[in-house]
C-alpha cells in the first residue's frame, strides 16, 4: 500500500461567484516505502474558459505580503491577463462555464480514482488541503477508505502556528537540482524527465 502526496491548482470562473471552480492541474508524488523511489504523476486539465488565478505574494522569508489576481485561459494557453474585480460574466457564458466545471470535475474524479487503483493508495497527504478536499468531494471522489493527513494541521497542533508551504520550504531548506531534490535532512534521486516539475507547490 502506498502514500499519495497531493496538490492541485484551480481557478474560479472569471466573473462568477466564488463557488464555480475549474481544476487546472494535478500534481502527485507516490511514495513506495519498500523502494524509497518516488513516482511522479501529473495532469493538466485544459478548458477554453477564463478563470481567475490567485497566488500569494511572499517576501524573502516566506511571509505572505499580498495577493496576486490574474486571468488565464488554459485551453487557449493564455496567462497573466488583466483581472477586473467588477467584471460579471454574461448569463449565456455562465451556463457554458457551469457545464465545463462539471466536465472538469468528472475528469478530475476519473484521474484520481485511476491513481488510487493503479498504485493501491492507502494514505493521502496534503498541505493546507481543506480546499483541495472540498473540490475532490464536489467531484465525487471516493475517499472513504483513504486515510487523509494534512501536514499543515499536524504542525499547527504541535506548535500552535500556521505555517504556509512557502515558509516551510525555506525552513527545511527545500532544493531541486538536475539530479536530486530534497531538504537539509533528506535527498531523493530525480529522473531527468521530472527535473523541471519539482517545486514546493
N, C-alpha and C positions, 0 to 999 in steps of 0.2 A: 504494500500500500504506500502511495506516495503523497507528498505535500505539494500543493499548488500555491505559489506566491503570485498574487494577482493585483493588477492595476488597470484602470480603464479611463479613457478620456471620452468626454461627451460634450455636447453643446445644446443650449436652449434654442429652439426655433426663433429666429430673429423676428421681433415684433409681436410675439405671442406671450402668454403668461409663463411664469417660471415652472409650470408643470409639464410643458411639452418639450421633451428632450430626445435627442438623437445620439446614440453612441457612435463614436468615430474611430476608436482604436482600442484594441485589447492587447495587453501585454501579460505574459505569464512565464514564470520560471518554475519548472517542475524539479523537485529535489528527490533524488533516489538515494536514500541513506546507505545502501549497500555499496554503490559505486562511487558516491560522492562527486559525481559529474553532473552539473545542471543541464537540463534540457530547456531550450528557449522556444517559445511559441508566440506568435503574434498574428493579429489580423486587423486589417483596415476595413472599415465599413464606409463606402463612398456613395453618398446620396446627393442628388442635384437639388439642394435647398440651402438657403443662407441660415447659418447658425451663429450664435454668439459664443466666442471662446473667452473664458475668464481665467486669468492666471495671476497669482500673487506676485507682486514686485518685492524682491528681497534685497537687503544690503549685504555687505561683505561678511557679516557674522550670522547670516541666515535669518535675520529678523524681518518679518513682513512689514513693509513700509507703504504699501499701496496696492491697488488693483488695476490690472490691465484688462480692457474690454475691447475686443476686435471682432470683426465679422469674417466668416470663412464659408466657402462652398467647396467641400471636399470633393464632391463629384466632378466639379469643373477644375479642380486644382487651384482655386483662388483663395488667398490667405491675406491677412493683415488689412482687410478692407475697413473703412471708417465705420464706427459704431455711433448711431444716433439714439440716445435713450428715449426720445419721444416718438420714435417710429412705431407705427402699428401695422400689422400685417392685414392685407385685404381678406375678406371673408372667403373668397374662392381659393386664394393661396393657402389660407389656414386649413381648409378641408384637404388640400393636397398634402400639406405638411403633416396632418394627423395620420393620413394613410402611410406616408413614408416613415413616420415614427413607429407605427405598428409593424411595418415591414422590417425595419431595422431591429426592433426588439425581438422579432421572431428569428432573425438571422443570428442575433446575439445568443438567444436560447439554444439554438441548434449547435452553435460553435462550442459553447461551454459544456453542453452535455456530451459532445464528441470528445472533449478533453477529459472529462470525468471518466468516460468509458475506456478511452484508449490507454490512459495511464493509471487506472484504478485508484483514483484520488480519494483519500480518506480525510484530509485536512486542507483547509483553505486559509491562507494567511494574507491579511491586508494591512494597510497602514492608514488609519483615519478613513476606514472604508464604509462608513454608515450610508453615504450617498450611493456608493457602488452597490451595496446590498439592496437598497431601495430599488435601484434600476434593475438589478437581477430578479428581484421578486416581481417587479412590474412586467418583466419579460417572461414570467412563469418558469424561471429556472428552479429545478427541484433541488433544494439544499437540505432536505430532511435528514439524509444520512451523512452529511458533511459537517465535520467539526470546524467551526469558524473561530479564528483567532485574529484579533485586531491588536497589532503591536503597539500602536499609539495609546490605546486604552490600558494595556498592560503597564506601560511606562508611567502613565498618569496615576494609576493606582499605587504604584511603588513609591513615586517621588512627588506626587501631587503637583505636577507641572505638565502642561500640554505642549509638547514639542511638535514642531512641524517636521515634515520629511526633509526639507531643505536644511534645517538646523541639525537634525540628527546626522545627516550625511556629512556635514562639516565636523561634528563631534567625533564620529567614528573614523574619519579620515578616508571616506569613500574615494576610490580611484578606479579608472579604467584605462588600460593600455592596449596595445595591439596583441598582447599575449595573455594578459590576466586581468581580472577585476577582483576587487575585494576591499578590505579596510586595513586598519593597523594590526588587527588580530587574525584575519583570515585572508586566504588567497585562493582563487579558483581559476583553472585554465579556461581560456576563451577561444573557441573555434573562430577562425578568421572570418567566416561569413556572418558572425554575430558582432564583430568588434565595433561597428557603428551604431549598434542598437542599445548598448548598455549605458543607461543614465539612471539617476536616483528615481525618476518617475517612470 
